[in-house]
Amino acid sequence: MTKAELFDRIKAVIAARKAGDREWLKDLVAEGATYSVAARDGDLPGFPVKSDDVGTAVDKLIRLIEYKEVDYDLPIIDGLRAAVVMNIKAESNGVPFDLRLCGMWEFDADGRAISLVEYTDTAAMRDWLTGGGEAITVELVNPAA
């Protein structure tokens, strides 16, 4: 895959996620793919945890955060790996938030995502998602508890 094709794949995954289209995501993400946020378990209420399969993780994310608009910074691409910063106009429980994510992506030879680790300001995101400590609609399952 060329760098442009790989970046197009990333944008396609995010477009499917934004649309809430799990079927399209199935074509773009490899079986057994992993997803995580670079945060301690429990720091981000409602977020997938390491034991979630990618389908469960996607379901949680789609229910928890709606992407309204997504803008991309120029990616750094090395073979089948990429680092992409996204600026997202997001909403959760009717509360808007300007979300900035840095995704570390890895793809298989067929161009399907096999790994995504996202980095963000977890304290600011936690405050947004909890609404000052109020319960949110997607329960965090912490297998370590």
Salt bridges, closest charged atoms under 4 A:
ASP8 OD1 - LYS11 NZ 3.68
GLU23 OE2 - LYS26 NZ 3.17
ASP43 OD2 - ARG40 NE 3.14
ASP52 OD2 - LYS60 NZ 2.90
ASP59 OD1 - ARG22 NE 2.70
GLU66 OE2 - LYS68 NZ 3.09
ASP73 OD2 - ARG100 NH2 3.43
ASP78 OD2 - ARG81 NH2 2.76
ASP98 OD1 - LYS89 NZ 3.10
ASP108 OD2 - ARG112 NH2 3.06
ASP110 OD2 - ARG112 NH2 3.69
